[in-house]
Amino acid sequence: MSKHITHWIGGRQVANVDSAPRRGDIFDPATGKVTGQVDFAAIADVDAAVSAAVGAFAGWRNASMAKRTTVLFNFRELLNARKDELAAIIVAEHGKVHSDALGEIARGQEVVEYACGIPQLLKGGFTEQASTGVDVYSIRQALGPVAIISPFNFPAMVPMWFFPIAVAAGNTVILKPSEKDPSAANFIAGLWKEAGLPDGVFNVVHGDKVAVDRLLEHPDVKSVSFVGSTPIARYVYETGTRYGKRVQALGGAKNHMLVLPDSDLDLAADSAINAGFGAAGERCMAVSVLVAVDPIGDELVEKIKQRMATLKVGPGCNGDSDMGPLVTGVHRDKVTSYLESGVADGAELAVDGRKHPIADADKHGEPTADGFWLGPTLFDHVKPGMSVYNDEIFGPVLSVVRVSSYEEGLELINSNPYGNGTAIFTNDGGAARRFQNEVEVGMVGINVPIPVPVAYYSFGGWKASLFGDSHAYGADGVQFFTRGKAVTSRWLDPSHGGLNLGFPTNS
């Protein structure tokens, strides 16, 4: 049966105000078939969600820490108990394999658990007798209704980078997920209601640019959190701040993995496969450029090619698939176009993903369904200036660049306009320490290919990978979703009297 996804406003499913709304198709990426439709919000629908968030804010903000943490812990338990259901939803609409969907839920769950400690995280400071009879203390308070605009590649994890801390701190939320895989957001909304979250604290509106623009402009939305491509991140940041909002906008990436000659090449090859082709390369932290310091280039490329041949590409619901399809046919075609442009630019197409066998293929080796397939692809002898190097492809395409020294590799990474994540593979502690100090990238892995920080640190890049000065979750997340207030207090002794019109000074 075809499904119909609409908005979640004020604690319940809500149809569009317009009786004939604009809608988008939802696909099963493994078959290419339409499995449902999602309503696209009009301005009136966004306004209704914001109104619900405004109405719920005062009560939730004034709820005790004990009440808020009780709801957070309930949500955590429900999410853990029903993670397989949520993973199945992600597989059906995004296409990633089930184990990878469970992995993104687990990483999002870390932020939920971090937010469960909100009483400790919101503790202020207190100075007694800062001046004679005067005490000074600091508190942090919720912003109000906040908007979260999340991408298709992690329909559960990326929203969970933001909303657990936002809700725990006393804010109300309007989530606008990707229209490509919208069902996970509604499932999460249902868990919040079951956990005891008051109606209106967590709302979901689906749609496209109409919904995004209204959230950016709405006077009652106090902040915007966004993850997506760099051009859209820049647009969200510039538009949101122009309307007086606090904005954190995480953009695109071109993540490099530098492999030194002294490294364990088997570990480096395994890591390149895992980081380059997991989730079909649809990760903002995917390694898309491997920088090999010669003379190890040929040996490393050969090890990678051997491992690529063993990868099982097939439907995400198959328990033995390593990699699923891409999210849409349009995106698959865009990624595939880089195979032609890379060759035209002079790169060597060492492994052509179009020829990789797909599970459930017929005797000719061709997929039996019209899924959005592209197998793992490897380019060698790539150089800056080529499209496969310059662009964020966001697919299972790994490019190998050969350099002659650590210094040349470092310069290559630092000259790139993106600065999201990077990694170095080496057995030399001095080289690793030098790299972490000299590289101009926000997240660094040492023999770790995807250095996504744990929840009590913060996620975010440098340069064109981040707009705004606030990273996601961790201490930065608590700061972002609250405002600081300093209170200077004096309680007069009953015997005190007299007037003093002079400028107040500390004494």
C-alpha positions as CSV (number, residue, x, y, z in Angstrom):
1,M,0.0,0.0,0.0
2,S,1.3,3.4,-0.9
3,K,2.1,5.6,2.1
4,H,1.1,9.2,2.6
5,I,3.4,11.3,4.9
6,T,2.2,14.6,6.2
7,H,3.1,17.0,9.0
8,W,3.3,16.4,12.8
9,I,2.1,19.5,14.5
10,G,0.9,19.9,18.1
11,G,1.3,16.3,18.9
12,R,-0.6,14.7,16.0
13,Q,-0.6,14.1,12.3
14,V,-1.9,17.2,10.5
15,A,-2.9,17.5,6.8
16,N,-2.0,20.5,4.8
17,V,-4.2,23.6,5.1
18,D,-4.6,23.4,1.3
19,S,-6.9,20.5,0.4
20,A,-4.8,19.9,-2.7
21,P,-1.2,20.3,-1.5
22,R,1.9,20.1,-3.6
23,R,3.5,16.6,-3.0
24,G,6.7,14.8,-3.7
25,D,7.3,11.1,-4.5
26,I,9.0,8.8,-2.0
27,F,11.1,6.1,-3.7
28,D,12.5,2.7,-2.7
29,P,16.1,3.3,-4.0
30,A,16.7,-0.4,-4.4
31,T,13.9,-0.9,-6.9
32,G,13.3,2.6,-8.2
33,K,9.6,2.3,-7.5
34,V,7.5,5.0,-5.9
35,T,6.3,3.8,-2.5
36,G,4.4,6.9,-1.3
37,Q,4.0,10.6,-1.3
38,V,4.9,13.4,1.1
39,D,3.0,16.6,1.5
40,F,5.0,19.8,0.9
41,A,4.2,22.5,3.4
42,A,2.8,25.8,2.3
43,I,3.5,29.0,4.3
44,A,0.3,28.5,6.3
45,D,1.5,25.0,7.4
46,V,4.8,26.3,8.6
47,D,3.1,29.1,10.5
48,A,0.8,26.5,12.2
49,A,3.9,24.5,13.3
50,V,5.6,27.6,14.6
51,S,2.4,28.7,16.4
52,A,2.3,25.3,18.1
53,A,5.9,25.7,19.2
54,V,5.2,29.2,20.5
55,G,2.2,28.0,22.4
56,A,4.2,25.1,24.1
57,F,7.3,27.1,24.9
58,A,6.3,28.8,28.2
59,G,5.1,25.6,29.8
60,W,8.1,23.6,28.6
61,R,10.7,26.2,29.5
62,N,9.3,26.4,33.0
63,A,9.1,22.7,33.4
64,S,11.5,21.5,36.1
65,M,14.8,19.9,35.2
66,A,13.5,16.7,36.8
67,K,10.5,16.7,34.4
68,R,12.6,17.4,31.4
69,T,15.2,14.7,32.2
70,T,12.4,12.2,32.9
71,V,11.1,12.7,29.3
72,L,14.6,12.5,27.9
73,F,15.3,9.2,29.6
74,N,11.9,7.9,28.5
75,F,12.7,8.9,24.9
76,R,16.1,7.2,25.1
77,E,14.6,3.9,26.2
78,L,11.9,4.0,23.5
79,L,14.5,4.8,20.8
80,N,16.6,1.9,22.0
81,A,13.7,-0.5,22.1
82,R,12.4,0.4,18.6
83,K,15.7,1.1,16.8
84,D,15.2,-1.8,14.4
85,E,11.8,-0.3,13.3
86,L,13.5,3.1,12.7
87,A,16.4,1.4,10.8
88,A,13.9,-0.4,8.5
89,I,12.3,2.9,7.7
90,I,15.7,4.5,6.8
91,V,16.6,1.5,4.6
92,A,13.3,1.6,2.8
93,E,13.6,5.4,1.9
94,H,17.3,6.1,1.9
95,G,18.7,2.8,0.7
96,K,21.6,2.3,3.1
97,V,22.1,-1.2,4.5
98,H,20.4,-2.1,7.8
99,S,23.6,-2.2,9.9
100,D,24.6,1.3,8.7
101,A,21.1,2.6,9.6
102,L,21.5,1.1,13.1
103,G,24.9,2.8,13.3
104,E,23.5,6.2,12.6
105,I,20.8,5.7,15.2
106,A,23.4,4.7,17.7
107,R,25.5,7.8,17.1
108,G,22.4,9.9,17.4
109,Q,21.5,8.1,20.7
110,E,24.9,9.3,22.1
111,V,23.6,12.9,21.9
112,V,20.3,11.9,23.5
113,E,22.3,10.4,26.4
114,Y,24.5,13.5,26.6
115,A,21.3,15.7,26.8
116,C,20.0,13.5,29.7
117,G,22.7,15.3,31.7
118,I,21.2,18.7,31.1
119,P,21.0,19.7,34.8
120,Q,24.7,19.5,35.0
121,L,25.3,21.1,31.6
122,L,23.2,24.2,32.5
123,K,24.7,24.8,35.9
124,G,25.7,28.5,36.1
125,G,28.4,30.2,38.2
126,F,28.0,32.1,41.5
127,T,30.3,34.7,43.1
128,E,29.4,35.8,46.6
129,Q,30.4,39.2,47.8
130,A,31.7,40.4,44.4
131,S,31.3,43.9,45.9
132,T,30.2,44.8,49.4
133,G,26.9,43.1,49.9
134,V,26.6,42.2,46.2
135,D,26.5,38.7,44.7
136,V,26.9,38.0,40.9
137,Y,25.8,34.8,39.2
138,S,25.2,33.5,35.7
139,I,22.3,31.5,34.2
140,R,21.5,30.0,30.8
141,Q,18.0,30.1,29.4
142,A,16.2,28.6,26.5
143,L,15.9,30.6,23.2
144,G,12.3,29.7,22.3
145,P,11.1,27.9,19.1
146,V,14.1,26.7,17.1
147,A,14.2,25.3,13.5
148,I,16.3,22.3,12.3
149,I,16.7,21.7,8.6
150,S,18.3,18.3,8.0
151,P,19.6,16.4,4.9
152,F,18.7,13.1,3.3
153,N,21.9,11.2,4.1
154,F,21.3,10.7,7.9
155,P,17.5,11.1,8.4
156,A,17.8,10.1,12.1
157,M,21.3,11.0,13.2
158,V,21.7,14.6,12.0
159,P,18.4,15.8,13.5
160,M,19.6,14.1,16.7
161,W,22.7,16.2,16.6
162,F,20.4,19.1,17.5
163,F,17.0,18.4,18.9
164,P,17.9,16.4,22.1
165,I,19.9,19.4,23.5
166,A,17.4,21.9,22.2
167,V,14.5,20.1,23.9
168,A,16.5,19.4,27.1
169,A,17.4,23.0,27.4
170,G,13.7,24.1,27.3
171,N,13.3,25.0,23.7
172,T,10.5,23.9,21.3
173,V,11.4,22.5,17.9
174,I,10.3,22.6,14.3
175,L,12.1,20.0,12.2
176,K,12.1,20.2,8.4
177,P,13.6,16.9,7.2
178,S,14.6,16.0,3.7
179,E,11.7,15.3,1.4
180,K,13.6,12.3,0.0
181,D,13.3,10.2,3.2
182,P,10.7,11.9,5.5
183,S,9.2,9.0,7.4
184,A,12.0,8.8,10.1
185,A,11.1,12.3,11.4
186,N,7.5,11.4,12.0
187,F,8.5,8.1,13.7
188,I,10.7,10.0,16.0
189,A,7.9,12.5,16.7
190,G,5.7,9.6,17.8
191,L,8.4,8.4,20.2
192,W,8.6,11.8,21.8
193,K,4.8,11.8,22.4
194,E,5.0,8.3,23.9
195,A,7.8,9.5,26.1
196,G,5.6,12.2,27.6
197,L,6.8,15.3,25.7
198,P,4.0,17.9,25.8
199,D,2.2,18.5,22.5
200,G,3.8,21.3,20.5
201,V,7.3,20.9,21.8
202,F,8.4,18.8,18.9
203,N,6.9,19.5,15.4
204,V,7.7,18.3,11.9
205,V,6.9,20.1,8.6
206,H,7.8,18.5,5.3
207,G,8.5,20.2,2.1
208,D,11.0,22.1,0.0
209,K,12.4,25.7,-0.4
210,V,9.0,27.2,0.5
211,A,9.1,25.7,4.0
212,V,12.8,26.5,4.4
213,D,12.4,30.1,3.5
214,R,9.4,30.6,5.8
215,L,11.4,29.1,8.7
216,L,14.3,31.5,7.9
217,E,12.0,34.5,7.8
218,H,9.5,33.7,10.6
219,P,9.8,36.3,13.4
220,D,9.1,33.7,16.1
221,V,11.8,31.3,15.1
222,K,14.8,32.1,17.2
223,S,17.5,29.9,15.7
224,V,18.2,27.7,12.7
225,S,20.4,24.6,12.6
226,F,21.2,23.3,9.1
227,V,23.3,20.6,7.5
228,G,23.7,20.3,3.7
229,S,25.7,21.5,0.7
230,T,27.9,24.6,1.0
231,P,25.9,26.8,-1.4
232,I,22.7,26.1,0.6
233,A,24.5,26.4,3.9
234,R,25.8,29.9,2.9
235,Y,22.2,30.8,1.8
236,V,20.7,29.6,5.1
237,Y,23.3,31.5,7.1
238,E,23.0,34.7,5.2
239,T,19.2,34.7,5.1
240,G,18.7,33.6,8.7
241,T,21.1,36.1,10.2
242,R,19.6,38.8,8.0
243,Y,16.3,38.1,9.9
244,G,18.1,38.3,13.2
245,K,18.4,34.6,14.0
246,R,21.1,32.6,15.5
247,V,22.4,30.2,12.8
248,Q,24.7,27.3,12.6
249,A,25.0,26.0,9.1
250,L,27.2,23.0,8.3
251,G,28.2,22.7,4.7
252,G,30.0,20.4,2.3
253,A,33.3,18.6,2.4
254,K,36.1,17.1,0.4
255,N,37.8,15.0,3.0
256,H,41.4,13.9,2.4
257,M,43.2,10.9,3.9
258,L,47.0,11.2,4.0
259,V,48.9,8.0,3.9
260,L,52.6,8.1,4.8
261,P,55.1,5.5,3.6
262,D,55.6,4.1,7.2
263,S,51.9,3.3,7.7
264,D,50.3,-0.1,7.9
265,L,49.0,-0.3,4.3
266,D,46.5,-3.1,5.1
267,L,44.9,-0.9,7.7
268,A,45.0,2.1,5.4
269,A,43.4,0.1,2.6
270,D,40.6,-1.2,4.9
271,S,40.0,2.3,6.2
272,A,39.8,3.8,2.7
273,I,37.2,1.2,1.7
274,N,35.2,1.7,4.9
275,A,35.3,5.5,4.8
276,G,35.0,5.9,1.0
277,F,32.1,3.5,0.2
278,G,30.1,3.2,3.4
279,A,26.5,4.4,2.9
280,A,27.4,4.6,-0.8
281,G,29.7,7.6,-0.1
282,E,26.7,9.7,0.9
283,R,28.4,11.0,4.0
284,C,29.7,14.5,4.7
285,M,32.6,12.8,6.5
286,A,33.3,10.2,3.8
287,V,36.9,10.0,2.6
288,S,36.8,11.0,-1.1
289,V,40.5,11.8,-1.7
290,L,43.3,9.4,-0.7
291,V,46.6,11.2,-0.7
292,A,49.4,8.6,-1.1
293,V,53.0,9.6,-0.3
294,D,55.1,7.7,-2.8
295,P,56.6,5.2,-3.1
296,I,53.6,3.4,-1.6
297,G,51.0,4.6,-4.2
298,D,51.0,1.5,-6.5
299,E,50.9,-1.0,-3.6
300,L,48.2,0.8,-1.8
301,V,46.0,1.2,-4.9
302,E,46.4,-2.5,-5.6
303,K,45.3,-3.4,-2.1
304,I,42.3,-1.1,-2.4
305,K,41.3,-2.6,-5.7
306,Q,41.4,-6.2,-4.3
307,R,39.1,-5.2,-1.4
308,M,36.7,-3.3,-3.7
309,A,36.1,-6.5,-5.7
310,T,34.8,-8.3,-2.6
311,L,32.2,-5.7,-1.7
312,K,28.6,-7.0,-2.0
313,V,26.3,-4.3,-3.5
314,G,22.6,-5.0,-3.1
315,P,19.4,-4.0,-1.4
316,G,19.9,-2.6,2.1
317,C,17.3,-5.0,3.5
318,N,19.6,-7.9,2.6
319,G,21.6,-8.9,5.6
320,D,24.8,-9.6,3.5
321,S,24.9,-6.4,1.5
322,D,27.9,-4.1,2.2
323,M,26.6,-1.2,0.2
324,G,23.2,-0.2,-1.0
325,P,21.9,2.1,-3.9
326,L,22.1,5.9,-4.0
327,V,19.1,7.8,-2.8
328,T,17.5,8.9,-6.1
329,G,17.9,8.3,-9.8
330,V,18.7,11.9,-10.3
331,H,21.5,11.8,-7.8
332,R,22.8,8.5,-9.2
333,D,23.0,10.0,-12.6
334,K,24.8,13.0,-11.4
335,V,27.4,10.9,-9.6
336,T,27.8,8.7,-12.6
337,S,28.5,11.7,-14.8
338,Y,31.7,12.2,-12.9
339,L,33.1,8.9,-14.2
340,E,33.0,10.4,-17.7
341,S,34.3,13.8,-16.7
342,G,37.1,12.3,-14.7
343,V,38.4,10.3,-17.7
344,A,38.0,13.3,-19.9
345,D,40.1,15.3,-17.5
346,G,42.9,12.7,-17.7
347,A,42.4,10.7,-14.5
348,E,42.7,6.9,-14.7
349,L,39.5,5.0,-14.0
350,A,41.0,2.1,-12.1
351,V,37.7,0.6,-11.1
352,D,34.4,1.4,-12.9
353,G,31.5,1.1,-10.5
354,R,29.0,0.8,-13.4
355,K,30.4,-2.7,-13.9
356,H,30.1,-3.9,-10.3
357,P,27.7,-6.8,-9.9
358,I,24.5,-6.1,-8.1
359,A,22.8,-8.7,-5.8
360,D,19.8,-10.4,-7.3
361,A,21.2,-9.8,-10.8
362,D,20.2,-11.9,-13.7
363,K,22.5,-14.2,-15.5
364,H,23.9,-11.4,-17.6
365,G,25.1,-9.6,-14.5
366,E,22.6,-6.7,-14.9
367,P,20.3,-5.6,-12.1
368,T,16.8,-7.0,-12.5
369,A,15.2,-3.9,-11.0
370,D,15.5,-0.3,-11.9
371,G,17.2,0.7,-8.6
372,F,19.6,3.6,-8.3
373,W,22.7,1.6,-8.4
374,L,26.4,2.5,-8.8
375,G,29.1,0.3,-7.5
376,P,32.4,1.4,-5.8
377,T,34.5,3.5,-8.1
378,L,38.2,4.3,-8.0
379,F,40.2,7.0,-9.8
380,D,44.0,7.0,-9.8
381,H,46.5,9.7,-10.7
382,V,44.0,12.4,-9.9
383,K,45.2,16.0,-9.8
384,P,43.7,19.3,-8.4
385,G,41.7,21.1,-11.0
386,M,39.9,17.9,-12.2
387,S,36.2,17.8,-11.5
388,V,36.5,14.6,-9.5
389,Y,38.9,16.3,-7.2
390,N,37.3,19.8,-7.0
391,D,33.7,18.8,-6.5
392,E,31.9,17.2,-3.6
393,I,30.5,14.2,-5.5
394,F,28.6,12.6,-2.6
395,G,28.8,9.1,-3.9
396,P,30.9,6.0,-4.0
397,V,33.8,7.5,-5.8
398,L,37.3,7.5,-4.3
399,S,40.2,9.5,-5.9
400,V,43.8,8.8,-5.4
401,V,46.3,11.7,-5.6
402,R,50.1,10.9,-5.6
403,V,52.5,13.2,-3.8
404,S,56.2,13.0,-3.0
405,S,56.3,14.1,0.6
406,Y,54.3,14.9,3.8
407,E,54.8,18.6,3.1
408,E,53.2,18.3,-0.4
409,G,50.3,16.4,1.0
410,L,49.7,18.9,3.8
411,E,49.8,21.8,1.4
412,L,47.2,20.0,-0.9
413,I,44.8,19.5,2.1
414,N,45.3,23.1,3.4
415,S,44.7,24.7,0.0
416,N,41.4,23.0,-0.4
417,P,38.4,25.3,0.2
418,Y,36.7,22.7,2.4
419,G,37.9,21.9,5.9
420,N,35.4,19.4,7.4
421,G,37.4,16.2,8.2
422,T,40.8,14.7,7.4
423,A,42.9,11.8,8.5
424,I,46.5,10.7,8.6
425,F,47.8,7.2,8.6
426,T,51.2,6.7,10.0
427,N,53.2,4.8,12.7
428,D,55.3,8.0,13.4
429,G,53.9,9.8,16.5
430,G,55.9,12.9,15.6
431,A,54.4,13.1,12.2
432,A,50.9,12.6,13.5
433,R,51.4,15.3,16.2
434,R,52.8,17.7,13.6
435,F,49.8,17.0,11.3
436,Q,47.2,17.6,13.9
437,N,48.8,21.0,14.6
438,E,49.4,22.1,11.1
439,V,46.3,20.9,9.1
440,E,43.6,23.5,8.6
441,V,40.6,21.2,9.1
442,G,38.1,21.1,11.9
443,M,38.1,17.3,12.7
444,V,41.2,15.2,12.5
445,G,41.7,11.4,12.6
446,I,45.0,9.7,13.4
447,N,44.7,6.2,12.0
448,V,41.0,6.8,12.2
449,P,39.4,7.4,8.8
450,I,36.1,9.1,9.9
451,P,36.9,11.2,12.9
452,V,33.3,12.1,14.0
453,P,33.6,13.3,17.6
454,V,31.8,11.6,20.4
455,A,28.7,13.5,21.8
456,Y,30.5,15.3,24.6
457,Y,32.8,17.0,22.1
458,S,31.4,19.0,19.1
459,F,31.1,18.3,15.4
460,G,32.0,21.0,12.8
461,G,34.5,21.9,10.2
462,W,36.5,25.0,9.1
463,K,36.5,27.2,6.0
464,A,33.6,26.5,3.5
465,S,32.4,23.6,5.6
466,L,30.9,25.8,8.3
467,F,29.0,29.1,8.5
468,G,28.6,30.6,11.9
469,D,30.9,30.1,14.8
470,S,29.0,27.2,16.6
471,H,29.6,23.5,16.1
472,A,27.0,20.8,16.6
473,Y,26.2,19.1,19.9
474,G,28.6,18.9,22.9
475,A,29.4,22.1,24.8
476,D,28.9,24.1,21.6
477,G,25.4,22.7,21.3
478,V,24.4,23.7,24.8
479,Q,25.8,27.2,24.2
480,F,23.9,27.5,20.9
481,F,20.5,26.5,22.3
482,T,20.7,28.8,25.3
483,R,21.4,32.4,26.1
484,G,23.6,33.6,28.9
485,K,22.3,36.0,31.5
486,A,24.4,37.6,34.3
487,V,22.5,38.7,37.4
488,T,23.9,41.2,39.9
489,S,22.0,41.0,43.2
490,R,22.1,43.0,46.4
491,W,19.7,42.4,49.3
492,L,19.9,45.4,51.7
493,D,20.5,45.0,55.4
494,P,17.4,46.4,57.2
495,S,19.6,49.0,58.9
496,H,21.0,50.4,55.7
497,G,19.8,53.8,54.6
498,G,20.9,57.0,52.8
499,L,21.3,58.1,49.2
500,N,24.3,57.9,46.9
501,L,24.0,59.3,43.3
502,G,27.6,58.5,42.4
503,F,28.6,56.1,39.6
504,P,28.6,52.5,41.1
505,T,32.1,51.1,41.6
506,N,33.5,47.9,43.1
507,S,34.8,48.2,46.6
